[in-house]
C-alpha cells in the first residue's frame, strides 16, 4: 500500500477534526476525498505531508511511518498541486520552474522541447511564461503547476481541488495526462462531479 491510515484521529486545541479514520490506497490507484467543508479533507492531505501531527492511530506512506525521521524521504517522493498559490513569485516561468530549484528535482528539469510538448497537451501557450502571475487565470496557473508535477515524476501526487479552476475540457486533459502513468498513485480533494467520476474510488467524508 502507498498510503495507510489506521484509525487516525487529528485534533486542534482539543477539538477532533478527524476521528478514527482508516483508508488504504494501493499503488497506481486514483482516489478522491469528497464531502462538505470542515470535515477534515485538507487536514488528511497535510498529515500525509507531515504538516499536521496525528493524535491517535497510525499513518504510513510508502511503508514508512510519518514522523520526523522519515518525513524528508516521504516528501521527496510526493508531488503537490495546491488549490491556491501563496508563493511570492514574479512570472509564470518562475511558477513553472519553482520545483526544479530543489536539488532533488533538478535532474528532472525538462528541455524546451519536452516542456512545449506538455504545454500543447494542456492547452498552454509557451509565450505566457514571460507574463506576470497577475496576468493569467487561476486555471492557467493550476495547469502550469500540473505541468511541473508531470516532469517531477513523483510516485504519489496530492491535489487539492484540481477541478476548481478548470473547465470540463481542461479536467479531461489533466486526468488523461496523469492516467498515462499506471504506476502513479493519486489522492485528490474535490467537490467536482466531473473529476470525481474519473476516480477509481471516492471516499465521502461526513
MOQUIMO-V925578 format. One record per residue. N is the residue number from 1. RES is the residue in one small letter. OMEGA is omega as a letter, one per 40 degrees, with the letter a starting at -180 (none if undefined). D_LAST is the distance of its C-alpha to the last C-alpha in whole Angstrom. Layout:
BEGIN
N:RES:OMEGA:D_LAST
N:RES:OMEGA:D_LAST
END
This chain:
BEGIN
1:x:i:24
2:x:i:24
3:x:i:21
4:x:i:20
5:x:i:17
6:x:i:18
7:x:a:16
8:x:i:15
9:x:i:14
10:x:a:15
11:x:i:16
12:x:i:18
13:x:i:21
14:x:a:19
15:x:a:16
16:x:i:13
17:x:i:11
18:x:a:10
19:x:i:11
20:x:a:12
21:x:i:11
22:x:i:14
23:x:i:15
24:x:a:18
25:x:a:19
26:x:i:23
27:x:i:26
28:x:a:26
29:x:i:23
30:x:a:20
31:x:i:17
32:x:i:14
33:x:i:11
34:x:i:9
35:x:a:6
36:x:i:7
37:x:i:9
38:x:a:9
39:x:i:6
40:x:a:9
41:x:i:10
42:x:i:13
43:x:i:14
44:x:i:14
45:x:i:16
46:x:i:18
47:x:i:18
48:x:a:20
49:x:i:22
50:x:a:23
51:x:a:22
52:x:i:20
53:x:i:21
54:x:a:19
55:x:i:19
56:x:i:19
57:x:a:19
58:x:i:21
59:x:i:20
60:x:i:23
61:x:a:24
62:x:i:27
63:x:a:27
64:x:i:28
65:x:i:26
66:x:a:25
67:x:a:27
68:x:a:30
69:x:a:32
70:x:a:30
71:x:i:29
72:x:i:31
73:x:a:32
74:x:a:28
75:x:a:28
76:x:a:31
77:x:a:30
78:x:i:26
79:x:a:26
80:x:i:24
81:x:a:24
82:x:i:22
83:x:a:21
84:x:a:24
85:x:a:27
86:x:a:28
87:x:i:31
88:x:a:35
89:x:a:37
90:x:a:39
91:x:i:39
92:x:i:37
93:x:i:39
94:x:i:38
95:x:a:35
96:x:a:35
97:x:a:38
98:x:a:36
99:x:a:34
100:x:i:38
101:x:a:39
102:x:a:38
103:x:a:40
104:x:a:38
105:x:a:37
106:x:a:41
107:x:a:42
108:x:i:39
109:x:a:40
110:x:i:41
111:x:i:45
112:x:i:45
113:x:i:45
114:x:i:42
115:x:a:40
116:x:i:42
117:x:i:41
118:x:i:37
119:x:i:38
120:x:i:39
121:x:a:36
122:x:i:34
123:x:i:36
124:x:i:37
125:x:i:40
126:x:a:42
127:x:i:44
128:x:a:41
129:x:a:41
130:x:a:43
131:x:i:41
132:x:a:40
133:x:i:36
134:x:a:36
135:x:a:38
136:x:a:35
137:x:i:32
138:x:i:28
139:x:i:28
140:x:i:31
141:x:a:31
142:x:i:27
143:x:i:30
144:x:i:32
145:x:i:30
146:x:i:29
147:x:i:32
148:x:a:33
149:x:i:30
150:x:a:32
151:x:i:35
152:x:i:33
153:x:i:33
154:x:a:30
155:x:a:29
156:x:i:25
157:x:i:24
158:x:a:21
159:x:i:20
160:x:a:18
161:x:a:17
162:x:a:21
163:x:a:21
164:x:a:20
165:x:a:24
166:x:i:26
167:x:a:27
168:x:i:26
169:x:a:30
170:x:i:29
171:x:i:25
172:x:a:28
173:x:a:30
174:x:a:28
175:x:a:26
176:x:i:29
177:x:a:31
178:x:i:28
179:x:i:28
180:x:a:32
181:x:a:31
182:x:a:30
183:x:a:30
184:x:i:27
185:x:a:24
186:x:i:21
187:x:a:18
188:x:i:16
189:x:i:14
190:x:i:14
191:x:a:13
192:x:a:17
193:x:a:17
194:x:i:20
195:x:a:19
196:x:a:16
197:x:a:19
198:x:a:21
199:x:i:19
200:x:a:20
201:x:i:16
202:x:i:13
203:x:a:10
204:x:i:7
205:x:a:4
206:x:none:0
END
